[in-house]
Amino acid sequence: MRRKLAVVLGLATILAVAVTGFAIASGGGEEQPLTGTALEQARAAALAHTGGGTVIETETGDDGAAYGVEVRLPSGRVVELSLDERFAVLGSEADDDAGEGSREEDDTD
C-alpha cells in the first residue's frame, strides 16, 4: 500500500512540475492581445514610429511596458515596440522569434 501511495505521489509531483513548466514557457497567461480602442491607439503609435508596415501582434504588459506591438516592416524585418500607458514609444528592438507563433492582427476591429 505504501508503495502505491509513493508512486501516486511521485506521479502527481511530476505532473505538477510539468504543468508549471508549461505555464512558464507559454508566458504564464499574463499578456493578453489588445482589443478595441487600445488596439487602435497602439497600432497607430507603432506604425507612426516605424513609418509603416503591418502590425502582426499586440499584447498588454510586455516586459515592463504597458503594451507591446510587433510590426513587420516592408523589408520583411520584424521589430517589437514597447509603449507606455499613454501609447508613447519607450523603445524598439528586432524580434528574432517573430516567425514562431506570430499571427497577423485583423484590421477590422
DSSP file (Angstrom, degrees, kcal/mol; ACC not computed):
  #  RESIDUE AA STRUCTURE BP1 BP2  ACC     N-H-->O    O-->H-N    N-H-->O    O-->H-N    TCO  KAPPA ALPHA  PHI   PSI    X-CA   Y-CA   Z-CA
    1    1 A M     >        0   0    0      0, 0.0     4,-2.2     0, 0.0     5,-0.2   0.000 360.0 360.0 360.0 -42.3    0.0    0.0    0.0
    2    2 A R  H  >  +     0   0    0      1,-0.2     4,-2.5     2,-0.2     5,-0.2   0.883 360.0  54.4 -63.4 -37.3    2.8    2.4    0.9
    3    3 A R  H  > S+     0   0    0      2,-0.2     4,-2.2     1,-0.2    -1,-0.2   0.920 108.5  47.9 -64.2 -42.8    4.5    1.6   -2.4
    4    4 A K  H  > S+     0   0    0      2,-0.2     4,-2.6     1,-0.2    -2,-0.2   0.907 112.1  49.9 -63.3 -42.2    1.3    2.5   -4.4
    5    5 A L  H  X S+     0   0    0     -4,-2.2     4,-2.7     1,-0.2     5,-0.2   0.908 110.1  50.4 -63.6 -41.7    0.9    5.8   -2.4
    6    6 A A  H  X S+     0   0    0     -4,-2.5     4,-2.2     2,-0.2    -1,-0.2   0.897 111.5  48.6 -63.6 -40.4    4.6    6.7   -3.1
    7    7 A V  H  X S+     0   0    0     -4,-2.2     4,-2.6     2,-0.2    -2,-0.2   0.929 112.4  47.9 -65.3 -45.2    4.1    6.0   -6.8
    8    8 A V  H  X S+     0   0    0     -4,-2.6     4,-2.4     1,-0.2    -2,-0.2   0.921 113.5  47.3 -62.7 -44.5    0.9    8.1   -7.0
    9    9 A L  H  X S+     0   0    0     -4,-2.7     4,-2.2     2,-0.2    -1,-0.2   0.887 111.8  51.3 -64.9 -38.1    2.5   11.0   -5.1
   10   10 A G  H  X S+     0   0    0     -4,-2.2     4,-2.3    -5,-0.2    -2,-0.2   0.919 111.3  46.9 -63.4 -44.3    5.5   10.8   -7.3
   11   11 A L  H  X S+     0   0    0     -4,-2.6     4,-2.5     1,-0.2    -2,-0.2   0.891 110.9  52.2 -65.7 -39.0    3.4   11.0  -10.4
   12   12 A A  H  X S+     0   0    0     -4,-2.4     4,-2.4     2,-0.2    -1,-0.2   0.896 109.9  49.7 -63.4 -39.4    1.4   13.9   -9.0
   13   13 A T  H  X S+     0   0    0     -4,-2.2     4,-2.3     2,-0.2    -2,-0.2   0.927 110.7  49.1 -64.7 -45.0    4.6   15.7   -8.3
   14   14 A I  H  X S+     0   0    0     -4,-2.3     4,-2.4     1,-0.2    -2,-0.2   0.915 111.8  49.4 -60.6 -43.8    5.9   15.1  -11.9
   15   15 A L  H  X S+     0   0    0     -4,-2.5     4,-2.5     1,-0.2    -1,-0.2   0.912 110.1  50.6 -62.7 -43.0    2.6   16.3  -13.3
   16   16 A A  H  X S+     0   0    0     -4,-2.4     4,-2.3     1,-0.2    -1,-0.2   0.907 111.4  48.1 -62.9 -41.7    2.6   19.5  -11.2
   17   17 A V  H  X S+     0   0    0     -4,-2.3     4,-2.5     2,-0.2    -1,-0.2   0.906 112.0  50.0 -65.1 -41.5    6.1   20.3  -12.3
   18   18 A A  H  X S+     0   0    0     -4,-2.4     4,-2.2     2,-0.2    -2,-0.2   0.917 111.3  47.7 -63.9 -44.0    5.2   19.7  -16.0
   19   19 A V  H  X S+     0   0    0     -4,-2.5     4,-2.3     2,-0.2    -1,-0.2   0.915 112.7  49.2 -64.6 -42.9    2.1   21.9  -15.8
   20   20 A T  H  X S+     0   0    0     -4,-2.3     4,-2.2    -5,-0.2    -2,-0.2   0.914 110.8  50.6 -62.3 -43.2    4.1   24.7  -14.1
   21   21 A G  H  X S+     0   0    0     -4,-2.5     4,-2.5     1,-0.2    -2,-0.2   0.895 110.1  49.7 -61.8 -41.1    6.9   24.5  -16.7
   22   22 A F  H  X S+     0   0    0     -4,-2.2     4,-2.0     2,-0.2     6,-0.3   0.907 109.7  51.1 -64.9 -41.8    4.3   24.7  -19.5
   23   23 A A  H  <>S+     0   0    0     -4,-2.3     5,-2.8     1,-0.2    -2,-0.2   0.898 112.6  46.1 -63.2 -40.3    2.7   27.8  -17.9
   24   24 A I  H ><5S+     0   0    0     -4,-2.2     3,-1.5     1,-0.2    -2,-0.2   0.927 112.6  50.0 -67.5 -44.4    6.1   29.5  -17.6
   25   25 A A  H 3<5S+     0   0    0     -4,-2.5    -2,-0.2     1,-0.3    -1,-0.2   0.813 108.9  52.5 -64.7 -30.5    7.1   28.6  -21.1
   26   26 A S  T 3<5S-     0   0    0     -4,-2.0     3,-0.4    -5,-0.2    -1,-0.3   0.305 127.8 -94.5 -91.2  10.9    3.8   29.9  -22.6
   27   27 A G  T X 5 -     0   0    0     -3,-1.5     3,-1.1     1,-0.2     4,-0.4   0.458  52.1 -94.1  94.4   0.7    4.2   33.3  -20.9
   28   28 A G  T 3 < -     0   0    0     -5,-2.8    -1,-0.2    -6,-0.3    -4,-0.1   0.492  60.8 -87.5  71.8   1.3    2.2   32.5  -17.8
   29   29 A G  T 3  S+     0   0    0     -3,-0.4    -1,-0.3    -6,-0.2    -2,-0.1   0.550  99.9 116.5  78.2   6.8   -1.0   33.9  -19.3
   30   30 A E    <   +     0   0    0     -3,-1.1     2,-0.4    31,-0.1    -2,-0.1   0.872  58.1  72.9 -76.4 -36.7   -0.3   37.5  -18.1
   31   31 A E        -     0   0    0     -4,-0.4    30,-0.1    28,-0.1    -2,-0.1  -0.652  64.6-174.3 -85.7 130.2    0.0   39.0  -21.5
   32   32 A Q        -     0   0    0     -2,-0.4    28,-2.0    28,-0.1    -2,-0.0  -0.929  30.6-102.5-122.7 146.0   -3.3   39.5  -23.4
   33   33 A P        -     0   0    0      0, 0.0    26,-0.2     0, 0.0     2,-0.1  -0.359  43.8-110.5 -62.2 145.7   -3.9   40.7  -27.0
   34   34 A L        -     0   0    0      4,-0.1     2,-0.3     5,-0.1    24,-0.1  -0.447  38.5-175.6 -75.6 152.4   -5.1   44.2  -27.3
   35   35 A T    >>  -     0   0    0     -2,-0.1     4,-1.3    74,-0.0     3,-0.8  -0.919  41.1  -4.2-139.8 166.2   -8.7   44.9  -28.4
   36   36 A G  H 3> S-     0   0    0     -2,-0.3     4,-2.0     1,-0.2     3,-0.2  -0.125 123.1  -6.1  57.6-138.1  -10.9   47.9  -29.1
   37   37 A T  H 3> S+     0   0    0      1,-0.2     4,-2.7     2,-0.2     5,-0.2   0.860 134.0  56.1 -62.4 -39.4   -9.6   51.5  -28.6
   38   38 A A  H <> S+     0   0    0     -3,-0.8     4,-2.5     1,-0.2    -1,-0.2   0.907 107.7  49.6 -61.5 -41.0   -6.3   50.3  -27.0
   39   39 A L  H  X S+     0   0    0     -4,-1.3     4,-2.6     2,-0.2    -2,-0.2   0.933 112.3  47.2 -61.8 -46.4   -5.6   48.2  -30.1
   40   40 A E  H  X S+     0   0    0     -4,-2.0     4,-2.4     2,-0.2    -2,-0.2   0.907 114.2  46.3 -64.2 -42.4   -6.2   51.1  -32.4
   41   41 A Q  H  X S+     0   0    0     -4,-2.7     4,-2.3     2,-0.2    -1,-0.2   0.908 114.8  46.6 -68.3 -41.4   -4.1   53.5  -30.4
   42   42 A A  H  X S+     0   0    0     -4,-2.5     4,-2.5    -5,-0.2     5,-0.2   0.916 113.0  49.7 -66.3 -42.7   -1.2   51.1  -30.1
   43   43 A R  H  X S+     0   0    0     -4,-2.6     4,-2.5    -5,-0.2     5,-0.2   0.934 112.5  47.5 -60.4 -47.3   -1.3   50.2  -33.8
   44   44 A A  H  X S+     0   0    0     -4,-2.4     4,-2.1     1,-0.2    -2,-0.2   0.911 113.4  47.6 -62.7 -43.4   -1.3   53.9  -34.8
   45   45 A A  H  X S+     0   0    0     -4,-2.3     4,-1.9     2,-0.2    -1,-0.2   0.914 113.7  47.4 -64.8 -42.9    1.6   54.8  -32.4
   46   46 A A  H  X S+     0   0    0     -4,-2.5     4,-2.3     1,-0.2     6,-0.2   0.927 113.9  45.9 -65.7 -45.5    3.6   51.8  -33.6
   47   47 A L  H  X>S+     0   0    0     -4,-2.5     4,-1.5     1,-0.2     5,-1.2   0.850 111.3  52.7 -69.1 -33.7    3.1   52.4  -37.3
   48   48 A A  H  <5S+     0   0    0     -4,-2.1    -1,-0.2    -5,-0.2    -2,-0.2   0.897 111.8  47.3 -65.2 -38.6    3.8   56.2  -36.9
   49   49 A H  H  <5S+     0   0    0     -4,-1.9    -2,-0.2     1,-0.2    -1,-0.2   0.893 118.1  39.4 -69.8 -40.1    7.1   55.3  -35.2
   50   50 A T  H  <5S-     0   0    0     -4,-2.3    -1,-0.2    -5,-0.1    -2,-0.2   0.636 106.0-123.1 -85.7 -14.2    8.2   52.7  -37.8
   51   51 A G  T  <5S-     0   0    0     -4,-1.5     2,-0.2    -5,-0.2    -3,-0.2   0.705  74.2 -31.5  78.7  19.5    6.9   54.7  -40.8
   52   52 A G  S   <S+     0   0    0     -5,-1.2     2,-0.3    -6,-0.2    -2,-0.0  -0.697  75.3 122.4 128.5-179.5    4.7   51.9  -41.9
   53   53 A G        -     0   0    0     -2,-0.2     2,-0.4    20,-0.2    20,-0.2  -0.798  61.5 -63.3 122.3-166.2    4.5   48.2  -42.0
   54   54 A T  E     -A   72   0A   0     18,-2.3    18,-3.1    -2,-0.3     2,-0.5  -0.989  36.7-130.0-126.8 126.4    2.0   45.6  -40.8
   55   55 A V  E     +A   71   0A   0     -2,-0.4    50,-1.1    16,-0.2    16,-0.2  -0.631  30.3 172.5 -73.5 122.8    1.1   45.0  -37.1
   56   56 A I  E     +     0   0A   0     14,-2.5    47,-0.6    -2,-0.5     2,-0.3   0.603  61.0   9.5-109.7 -15.8    1.4   41.3  -36.6
   57   57 A E  E     -A   70   0A   0     13,-1.2    13,-3.0    45,-0.1    -1,-0.3  -0.955  54.9-174.2-162.4 145.0    0.9   41.0  -32.8
   58   58 A T  E     +A   69   0A   0     -2,-0.3     2,-0.3    11,-0.2    11,-0.2  -0.962  12.2 169.4-135.0 154.5   -0.1   43.2  -29.8
   59   59 A E  E     -A   68   0A   0      9,-2.1     9,-2.8    -2,-0.3     3,-0.3  -0.988  28.2-119.8-161.2 156.7   -0.2   42.4  -26.1
   60   60 A T  E    S+A   67   0A   0    -28,-2.0     7,-0.3    -2,-0.3   -28,-0.1  -0.624  89.5  18.7 -92.4 157.4   -0.6   44.0  -22.7
   61   61 A G  S    S+     0   0    0      5,-2.3     2,-0.7    -2,-0.2     3,-0.3   0.867  76.5 174.9  56.9  46.6    2.0   44.0  -20.0
   62   62 A D    >   -     0   0    0     -3,-0.3     3,-2.3     3,-0.3    -1,-0.2  -0.778  63.5 -34.9 -94.6 113.0    5.0   43.2  -22.2
   63   63 A D  T 3  S-     0   0    0     -2,-0.7    -1,-0.2     1,-0.3     3,-0.1   0.845 123.8 -42.9  49.4  46.5    8.4   43.2  -20.5
   64   64 A G  T 3  S+     0   0    0      1,-0.3    -1,-0.3    -3,-0.3     2,-0.2   0.274 117.3 109.4  88.0 -12.6    7.6   46.1  -18.1
   65   65 A A  S <  S-     0   0    0     -3,-2.3    -1,-0.3     1,-0.1    -3,-0.3  -0.544  75.9-123.7 -89.9 161.7    5.9   48.2  -20.7
   66   66 A A  S    S+     0   0    0     17,-1.3    -5,-2.3     1,-0.2     2,-0.3   0.869  93.1  13.0 -70.7 -35.7    2.1   48.8  -20.7
   67   67 A Y  E     -AB  60  83A   0     16,-1.9    16,-2.7    -7,-0.3     2,-0.4  -0.977  61.9-155.2-141.4 151.5    1.8   47.5  -24.3
   68   68 A G  E     -AB  59  82A   0     -9,-2.8    -9,-2.1    -2,-0.3     2,-0.4  -0.992  11.9-174.7-126.5 138.3    3.9   45.6  -26.8
   69   69 A V  E     -AB  58  81A   0     12,-2.3    12,-3.4    -2,-0.4     2,-0.5  -0.997  11.2-155.1-134.8 128.6    3.4   45.8  -30.6
   70   70 A E  E     -AB  57  80A   0    -13,-3.0   -14,-2.5    -2,-0.4   -13,-1.2  -0.896  14.7-170.1-102.7 133.0    5.2   43.7  -33.2
   71   71 A V  E     -AB  55  79A   0      8,-2.9     8,-2.5    -2,-0.5     2,-0.7  -0.982  18.0-145.8-125.8 129.4    5.5   45.3  -36.7
   72   72 A R  E     -AB  54  78A   0    -18,-3.1   -18,-2.3    -2,-0.4     6,-0.2  -0.858  26.9-143.6 -90.8 116.6    6.6   43.6  -39.9
   73   73 A L    >   -     0   0    0      4,-3.2     3,-2.6    -2,-0.7   -20,-0.2  -0.321  26.7-102.6 -76.0 161.3    8.4   46.3  -41.9
   74   74 A P  T 3  S+     0   0    0      0, 0.0    -1,-0.1     0, 0.0   -21,-0.1   0.781 123.2  61.8 -55.4 -26.5    8.2   46.5  -45.7
   75   75 A S  T 3  S-     0   0    0      2,-0.1     3,-0.1     1,-0.1    -3,-0.0   0.616 119.6-111.3 -73.6 -11.7   11.7   45.0  -45.8
   76   76 A G  S <  S+     0   0    0     -3,-2.6     2,-0.1     1,-0.4    -1,-0.1   0.183  77.5 130.0  98.5 -15.9   10.3   41.8  -44.0
   77   77 A R        -     0   0    0     -5,-0.1    -4,-3.2     1,-0.0     2,-0.4  -0.419  50.5-139.4 -69.4 147.5   12.2   42.6  -40.8
   78   78 A V  E     -B   72   0A   0     17,-0.2    17,-2.5    -6,-0.2     2,-0.4  -0.932  17.8-172.8-113.5 133.1   10.1   42.4  -37.6
   79   79 A V  E     -BC  71  94A   0     -8,-2.5    -8,-2.9    -2,-0.4     2,-0.5  -0.939  14.8-144.2-121.6 147.6   10.5   44.9  -34.7
   80   80 A E  E     -BC  70  93A   0     13,-3.4    13,-1.9    -2,-0.4     2,-0.4  -0.952  16.8-160.6-111.4 126.2    8.9   44.8  -31.3
   81   81 A L  E     -BC  69  92A   0    -12,-3.4   -12,-2.3    -2,-0.5     2,-0.5  -0.850   7.8-146.8-108.1 141.3    8.0   48.2  -29.8
   82   82 A S  E     -BC  68  91A   0      9,-2.7     8,-3.5    -2,-0.4     9,-1.2  -0.916  19.3-168.8-105.2 131.0    7.3   48.9  -26.1
   83   83 A L  E     -BC  67  89A   0    -16,-2.7   -16,-1.9    -2,-0.5   -17,-1.3  -0.895  14.4-132.2-120.4 148.2    4.7   51.5  -25.4
   84   84 A D    >   -     0   0    0      4,-2.3     3,-2.1    -2,-0.3   -19,-0.1  -0.253  45.6 -84.2 -85.9-176.4    3.8   53.2  -22.1
   85   85 A E  T 3  S+     0   0    0      1,-0.3    -1,-0.1     2,-0.1   -20,-0.0   0.660 131.9  52.4 -66.4 -15.0    0.2   53.7  -20.8
   86   86 A R  T 3  S-     0   0    0      2,-0.1    -1,-0.3   -45,-0.0     3,-0.1   0.236 120.5-108.7-101.3  11.7   -0.2   56.8  -23.0
   87   87 A F    <   +     0   0    0     -3,-2.1     2,-0.3     1,-0.3    -2,-0.1   0.698  69.2 147.6  69.0  22.6    0.9   54.9  -26.1
   88   88 A A        -     0   0    0      1,-0.1    -4,-2.3     2,-0.0     2,-0.4  -0.713  55.9-109.8 -83.8 139.7    4.2   56.7  -26.3
   89   89 A V  E     -C   83   0A   0     -2,-0.3    -6,-0.3    -6,-0.2     3,-0.1  -0.575  32.9-178.0 -74.5 123.3    7.0   54.5  -27.7
   90   90 A L  E     -     0   0A   0     -8,-3.5     2,-0.3    -2,-0.4    -7,-0.2   0.754  62.9 -45.6 -88.8 -30.2    9.5   53.6  -25.0
   91   91 A G  E     -C   82   0A   0     -9,-1.2    -9,-2.7     2,-0.0    -1,-0.4  -0.961  49.6-136.4 174.7 171.8   11.8   51.7  -27.3
   92   92 A S  E     -C   81   0A   0     -2,-0.3     2,-0.3   -11,-0.2   -11,-0.2  -0.984  14.2-179.0-148.0 157.0   12.1   49.1  -30.0
   93   93 A E  E     -C   80   0A   0    -13,-1.9   -13,-3.4    -2,-0.3     2,-0.1  -0.988  39.2 -88.8-152.8 156.3   14.2   46.1  -30.9
   94   94 A A  E     -C   79   0A   0     -2,-0.3     2,-0.8   -15,-0.2   -15,-0.3  -0.420  38.7-135.2 -63.7 140.8   14.5   43.5  -33.6
   95   95 A D    >   -     0   0    0    -17,-2.5     3,-1.0     1,-0.2   -17,-0.2  -0.867  21.0-176.0-104.7 103.3   12.3   40.5  -32.9
   96   96 A D  T 3  S+     0   0    0     -2,-0.8     3,-0.3     1,-0.2    -1,-0.2   0.753  81.3  46.3 -71.5 -25.5   14.3   37.4  -33.6
   97   97 A D  T >  S+     0   0    0      1,-0.2     3,-1.4     2,-0.1    -1,-0.2   0.034  71.9 121.9-106.8  27.5   11.5   34.9  -32.9
   98   98 A A  T <   +     0   0    0     -3,-1.0     4,-0.5     1,-0.3    -1,-0.2   0.787  69.8  58.0 -62.7 -29.6    8.8   36.6  -35.0
   99   99 A G  T 3  S+     0   0    0     -3,-0.3     2,-0.9     2,-0.1    -1,-0.3   0.678  87.7  87.7 -75.1 -15.5    8.1   33.7  -37.2
  100  100 A E  S <  S-     0   0    0     -3,-1.4     3,-0.1     1,-0.2    -1,-0.1  -0.743 116.2 -27.6 -91.8 102.9    7.3   31.4  -34.3
  101  101 A G  S    S+     0   0    0     -2,-0.9    -1,-0.2     1,-0.2    -2,-0.1   0.481  91.3 148.1  79.0   2.3    3.6   31.6  -33.4
  102  102 A S        -     0   0    0     -4,-0.5     2,-0.4    -5,-0.2    -1,-0.2  -0.420  26.7-165.7 -69.6 146.0    3.1   35.1  -34.7
  103  103 A R        -     0   0    0    -47,-0.6     2,-0.3    -3,-0.1    -3,-0.0  -0.979  22.6-111.8-132.7 148.8   -0.3   35.8  -36.0
  104  104 A E        -     0   0    0     -2,-0.4   -48,-0.2     1,-0.1     2,-0.2  -0.601  32.9-121.1 -80.5 135.2   -1.5   38.7  -38.1
  105  105 A E        -     0   0    0    -50,-1.1     2,-0.5    -2,-0.3   -50,-0.1  -0.479  25.2-115.6 -72.9 144.4   -3.9   41.1  -36.4
  106  106 A D    >   -     0   0    0     -2,-0.2     3,-1.0     1,-0.1    -1,-0.1  -0.713  16.0-151.8 -82.7 123.7   -7.3   41.6  -38.0
  107  107 A D  T 3  S+     0   0    0     -2,-0.5    -1,-0.1     1,-0.2    -2,-0.0   0.374  81.6  82.6 -77.4   6.4   -7.7   45.2  -39.3
  108  108 A T  T 3         0   0    0      1,-0.2    -1,-0.2     0, 0.0    -2,-0.0   0.472 360.0 360.0 -91.6  -0.8  -11.5   45.1  -38.9
  109  109 A D    <         0   0    0     -3,-1.0    -1,-0.2   -73,-0.0   -69,-0.1   0.509 360.0 360.0 -64.4 360.0  -11.5   45.8  -35.1
